[in-house]
């Protein structure tokens, strides 16, 4: 029996407890300093207030003060913090993980470097802890659907194929299907970008009044441009073009729901970023962060002309420019 310790009690990590527990593994979950209320509720009745699902009876929950206890004897550590918790995980958790323990991250995001390079979170953690074995999960996967056992197909990525096969054996079920890839840069860049570009596609919904009008030409055009730019960015980040499929699928589900859709619609309706964030109080807006970081990198590389949708999003988010889409700039010849 394998012991899996989840760090972070957000919806992503919590949904991933379902296949692992059902495969017979011992599951421990540790809340971050921001998860105290969630852990209190889970310890009481296994109900996850954000996922809005009851987790399996038999999972053990810990507050952050008991991190050392929860890590003792673990075979796998699942990093389930949001992108805003990356530094906390780096400083407080990584130093406590022995080299023999495999790390599997569901955290999505990129860091832009001073020279314009884009760094994935696994690469960042590997720099900080070169002796550790770090792997990551790419979508598409809506967490509530995973908890409900809806068919889901994801990709696990990392450098060691033997470890990837082993990790797949721990989590794969009849409803949770796992492809494997050694292209960490490609997969992780693709799934990080989907949040930012889902905001871009959702701008068109806001421009049409924020509701489903039954007209989809504008959304489809923005979606196509998003895919084009995501593929270019994967290459910029040093990934393989084939990995774009992971991000495209993830983009599709994200456009249909979630925080990236909400913020994009509000911005498209004419709200400023500050006004939109006030309306979504309490939501972690990773789409805003990823779009801003990647746009900053592209500007450093002087490649703005290749990424008109990204630069447009950055203008709307950070410069207060109107959300009207730059359709003419999307035209191309091939």
C-alpha positions as CSV (number, residue, x, y, z in Angstrom):
1,X,0.0,0.0,0.0
2,X,1.3,3.4,-1.0
3,X,1.1,6.5,1.3
4,X,0.2,9.7,-0.6
5,X,0.4,13.1,1.3
6,X,-1.4,16.0,-0.3
7,X,-0.2,19.5,0.4
8,X,-3.0,22.0,0.0
9,X,-6.7,21.4,0.5
10,X,-7.9,23.3,-2.6
11,X,-10.3,21.8,-5.1
12,X,-7.6,20.5,-7.4
13,X,-5.8,18.3,-4.9
14,X,-9.0,17.3,-3.2
15,X,-10.5,16.0,-6.4
16,X,-7.4,13.9,-7.0
17,X,-8.0,12.0,-3.8
18,X,-10.9,10.1,-5.3
19,X,-9.0,7.9,-7.8
20,X,-6.1,7.4,-5.4
21,X,-8.2,6.4,-2.4
22,X,-10.4,4.1,-4.6
23,X,-7.2,2.4,-5.7
24,X,-6.5,1.4,-2.1
25,X,-3.8,3.9,-1.1
26,X,-3.4,5.7,2.2
27,X,-4.3,9.3,1.8
28,X,-3.2,12.2,4.0
29,X,-4.1,15.8,3.4
30,X,-2.4,18.8,4.9
31,X,-3.9,22.3,4.6
32,X,-1.8,25.4,3.9
33,X,-2.1,28.3,6.3
34,X,-5.1,29.5,4.2
35,X,-6.9,26.2,4.3
36,X,-7.7,26.1,8.1
37,X,-11.4,26.4,7.7
38,X,-11.5,23.8,5.0
39,X,-9.5,21.3,7.1
40,X,-11.7,21.9,10.1
41,X,-14.8,21.0,8.1
42,X,-13.2,18.0,6.5
43,X,-12.1,16.7,9.9
44,X,-15.7,17.1,11.1
45,X,-17.7,15.3,8.3
46,X,-15.4,14.9,5.2
47,X,-17.4,17.7,3.3
48,X,-15.2,20.0,1.2
49,X,-16.9,23.4,1.2
50,X,-15.3,24.6,-2.0
51,X,-15.4,21.4,-4.0
52,X,-19.0,20.9,-2.7
53,X,-18.4,17.2,-2.5
54,X,-18.0,14.7,0.4
55,X,-14.5,13.1,0.3
56,X,-14.0,9.5,1.2
57,X,-14.2,8.4,4.8
58,X,-10.7,7.2,5.8
59,X,-8.7,10.1,4.6
60,X,-6.7,11.7,7.4
61,X,-6.6,15.5,7.6
62,X,-3.9,17.7,9.2
63,X,-3.6,21.4,9.9
64,X,-0.3,23.0,8.7
65,X,1.3,22.7,12.1
66,X,1.3,18.9,11.7
67,X,3.1,19.0,8.3
68,X,6.0,16.9,9.6
69,X,3.6,14.2,10.9
70,X,1.8,14.0,7.6
71,X,5.0,13.7,5.6
72,X,6.4,10.9,7.7
73,X,6.7,7.7,5.7
74,X,5.1,9.2,2.6
75,X,5.9,7.7,-0.8
76,X,4.4,10.5,-2.9
77,X,3.7,14.1,-2.2
78,X,1.0,15.8,-4.2
79,X,1.6,19.6,-4.4
80,X,-1.9,21.0,-4.5
81,X,-1.2,24.7,-3.7
82,X,-2.4,27.4,-6.0
83,X,0.1,29.4,-8.0
84,X,0.1,32.0,-5.2
85,X,1.4,29.3,-2.8
86,X,4.4,28.3,-4.9
87,X,6.9,30.3,-2.7
88,X,5.4,28.9,0.5
89,X,5.7,25.4,-0.9
90,X,9.3,26.1,-2.0
91,X,10.4,27.5,1.4
92,X,8.3,25.4,3.9
93,X,7.7,22.0,2.2
94,X,10.4,21.2,-0.3
95,X,13.2,21.1,2.3
96,X,11.3,18.5,4.3
97,X,10.9,16.0,1.5
98,X,13.5,13.2,1.2
99,X,15.0,12.4,-2.2
100,X,13.3,9.0,-2.4
101,X,9.8,10.6,-2.3
102,X,8.3,11.5,-5.7
103,X,6.5,14.9,-6.0
104,X,3.5,15.2,-8.2
105,X,2.2,18.7,-8.8
106,X,-1.2,19.9,-9.9
107,X,-0.2,23.6,-9.6
108,X,-0.3,25.5,-12.9
109,X,1.7,28.5,-13.8
110,X,4.8,30.1,-15.3
111,X,7.5,32.4,-14.1
112,X,9.0,35.0,-16.4
113,X,12.7,35.6,-16.2
114,X,14.6,38.8,-16.7
115,X,15.8,37.6,-20.1
116,X,12.3,36.8,-21.3
117,X,12.5,33.1,-20.7
118,X,9.5,31.3,-19.3
119,X,10.1,28.9,-16.4
120,X,7.6,26.2,-15.4
121,X,7.0,25.5,-11.7
122,X,8.6,22.0,-11.8
123,X,11.7,23.5,-13.4
124,X,11.8,26.2,-10.7
125,X,11.5,23.7,-7.9
126,X,14.2,21.5,-9.6
127,X,16.5,24.5,-9.4
128,X,15.8,24.9,-5.7
129,X,16.0,21.2,-4.9
130,X,18.0,19.4,-7.6
131,X,18.0,16.0,-5.7
132,X,14.2,15.7,-5.8
133,X,12.1,13.9,-8.4
134,X,9.4,16.3,-9.6
135,X,6.5,15.4,-11.8
136,X,3.3,17.3,-12.9
137,X,-0.2,16.9,-14.2
138,X,-1.7,18.5,-17.2
139,X,-5.4,18.6,-18.0
140,X,-8.0,18.9,-19.3
141,X,-9.8,18.0,-16.1
142,X,-12.6,19.9,-14.3
143,X,-12.2,18.8,-10.7
144,X,-15.8,18.4,-9.8
145,X,-16.3,16.1,-12.8
146,X,-13.4,14.0,-11.6
147,X,-14.9,13.7,-8.2
148,X,-18.2,12.6,-9.9
149,X,-16.3,10.0,-11.9
150,X,-16.9,11.6,-15.2
151,X,-14.4,10.3,-17.9
152,X,-11.3,12.4,-17.8
153,X,-8.1,12.2,-19.8
154,X,-4.9,13.9,-18.4
155,X,-1.2,13.9,-19.0
156,X,1.5,13.2,-16.3
157,X,4.9,14.7,-17.3
158,X,8.4,14.3,-16.0
159,X,11.9,13.2,-17.0
160,X,11.9,9.6,-15.7
161,X,9.6,7.3,-17.7
162,X,9.8,4.5,-15.1
163,X,8.5,6.9,-12.4
164,X,5.8,8.1,-14.7
165,X,4.5,4.6,-15.3
166,X,4.6,4.0,-11.5
167,X,2.7,7.2,-10.8
168,X,0.1,6.3,-13.4
169,X,-0.5,2.9,-11.7
170,X,-1.3,4.7,-8.4
171,X,-4.0,7.0,-9.9
172,X,-5.4,5.5,-13.1
173,X,-9.0,4.2,-12.9
174,X,-11.8,3.3,-15.2
175,X,-12.8,7.0,-15.4
176,X,-9.4,8.7,-14.9
177,X,-7.1,8.1,-17.9
178,X,-3.5,9.1,-17.9
179,X,-1.1,9.8,-20.8
180,X,2.6,10.2,-20.2
181,X,5.1,12.7,-21.5
182,X,8.7,13.6,-20.9
183,X,8.2,17.1,-22.4
184,X,7.8,18.9,-19.1
185,X,8.3,22.4,-20.6
186,X,5.7,21.8,-23.3
187,X,3.0,20.2,-21.2
188,X,3.4,22.6,-18.3
189,X,3.5,25.7,-20.5
190,X,0.4,24.5,-22.4
191,X,-1.7,24.0,-19.3
192,X,-0.5,27.2,-17.7
193,X,-1.4,29.3,-20.7
194,X,-5.0,28.0,-20.9
195,X,-6.0,30.2,-17.9
196,X,-4.7,33.4,-19.5
197,X,-6.1,32.6,-22.9
198,X,-9.5,31.5,-21.5
199,X,-9.8,35.0,-20.2
200,X,-9.1,36.3,-23.8
201,X,-11.8,34.1,-25.3
202,X,-14.2,35.1,-22.6
203,X,-13.7,38.8,-23.5
204,X,-15.8,38.1,-26.6
205,X,-18.7,36.8,-24.4
206,X,-18.6,40.0,-22.4
207,X,-18.6,42.1,-25.5
208,X,-21.8,40.3,-26.5
209,X,-23.5,41.2,-23.2
210,X,-22.1,38.5,-21.0
211,X,-24.7,35.8,-21.8
212,X,-25.0,32.9,-24.2
213,X,-26.6,34.6,-27.2
214,X,-26.3,31.5,-29.5
215,X,-23.7,33.3,-31.6
216,X,-20.3,31.7,-31.5
217,X,-18.3,33.1,-34.4
218,X,-16.4,35.6,-32.2
219,X,-15.7,33.0,-29.5
220,X,-14.4,30.6,-32.2
221,X,-12.2,33.2,-33.8
222,X,-10.7,34.1,-30.5
223,X,-10.3,30.4,-29.6
224,X,-8.4,29.8,-32.8
225,X,-6.1,32.8,-32.3
226,X,-5.5,31.6,-28.7
227,X,-4.5,28.2,-30.0
228,X,-2.1,29.7,-32.6
229,X,-0.4,31.8,-29.9
230,X,-0.2,29.0,-27.4
231,X,1.6,26.8,-29.9
232,X,4.1,29.6,-30.6
233,X,4.6,30.1,-26.8
234,X,5.2,26.4,-26.3
235,X,8.1,26.6,-28.8
236,X,9.4,29.8,-27.1
237,X,9.4,28.0,-23.8
238,X,11.4,25.1,-25.3
239,X,8.6,22.6,-25.5
240,X,7.4,20.3,-28.2
241,X,4.5,21.4,-30.4
242,X,2.7,18.1,-29.9
243,X,2.2,19.1,-26.2
244,X,-0.2,21.8,-27.3
245,X,-3.0,19.3,-27.4
246,X,-3.0,19.2,-23.6
247,X,-3.4,22.9,-23.4
248,X,-6.0,23.1,-26.1
249,X,-8.3,20.6,-24.4
250,X,-7.7,22.5,-21.1
251,X,-8.6,25.7,-22.8
252,X,-11.8,24.3,-24.1
253,X,-13.1,23.3,-20.6
254,X,-11.9,26.5,-19.0
255,X,-13.7,28.7,-21.5
256,X,-16.9,27.0,-20.5
257,X,-16.6,27.6,-16.8
258,X,-14.5,28.8,-13.9
259,X,-12.8,32.0,-12.7
260,X,-10.9,32.7,-16.0
261,X,-14.3,32.8,-17.8
262,X,-15.8,35.1,-15.2
263,X,-13.1,37.6,-15.1
264,X,-12.9,37.7,-19.0
265,X,-16.6,38.3,-19.3
266,X,-16.6,41.1,-16.8
267,X,-13.7,42.8,-18.5
268,X,-15.4,42.4,-21.8
269,X,-18.5,44.0,-20.4
270,X,-16.4,47.1,-19.6
271,X,-15.5,46.7,-16.0
272,X,-12.0,47.7,-15.0
273,X,-9.7,45.0,-13.5
274,X,-10.2,46.5,-10.0
275,X,-14.0,46.5,-10.4
276,X,-14.1,42.9,-11.8
277,X,-11.9,41.7,-9.0
278,X,-14.2,43.3,-6.4
279,X,-17.1,41.4,-7.9
280,X,-15.2,38.2,-7.7
281,X,-13.9,38.8,-4.2
282,X,-12.3,35.7,-2.7
283,X,-11.5,34.2,-6.1
284,X,-7.8,33.5,-7.0
285,X,-7.4,35.0,-10.5
286,X,-4.5,33.0,-11.9
287,X,-5.5,34.0,-15.4
288,X,-4.6,37.6,-14.7
289,X,-1.2,36.6,-13.3
290,X,-0.3,34.3,-16.2
291,X,-1.4,36.7,-18.9
292,X,0.6,39.5,-17.3
293,X,3.8,37.4,-16.8
294,X,3.8,36.0,-20.3
295,X,3.1,39.4,-21.9
296,X,6.0,40.8,-19.9
297,X,8.3,38.0,-21.2
298,X,7.1,38.6,-24.8
299,X,7.8,42.3,-24.6
300,X,11.3,41.5,-23.3
301,X,11.8,39.3,-26.3
302,X,10.3,42.0,-28.7
303,X,7.9,39.5,-30.1
304,X,4.6,41.5,-29.6
305,X,3.6,41.3,-33.2
306,X,3.4,37.5,-33.0
307,X,1.0,37.5,-30.1
308,X,-1.8,40.1,-30.7
309,X,-4.4,38.5,-28.4
310,X,-1.9,38.2,-25.5
311,X,-0.8,41.8,-25.9
312,X,-4.5,42.9,-26.1
313,X,-5.3,41.0,-22.9
314,X,-2.4,42.7,-21.2
315,X,-3.6,46.1,-22.3
316,X,-7.1,45.5,-21.0
317,X,-5.8,44.1,-17.7
318,X,-2.9,46.3,-16.9
319,X,-3.5,49.5,-18.9
320,X,-7.2,49.9,-18.8
321,X,-7.6,49.7,-22.5
322,X,-11.1,48.9,-24.0
323,X,-11.8,45.2,-24.5
324,X,-12.8,45.5,-28.2
325,X,-10.9,42.7,-29.9
326,X,-8.2,43.5,-32.5
327,X,-9.7,41.3,-35.2
328,X,-7.6,42.8,-38.0
329,X,-4.4,41.7,-36.2
330,X,-5.6,38.1,-36.2
331,X,-5.5,37.9,-40.0
332,X,-2.8,35.7,-41.4
333,X,-1.5,34.1,-44.6
334,X,-0.3,30.5,-44.7
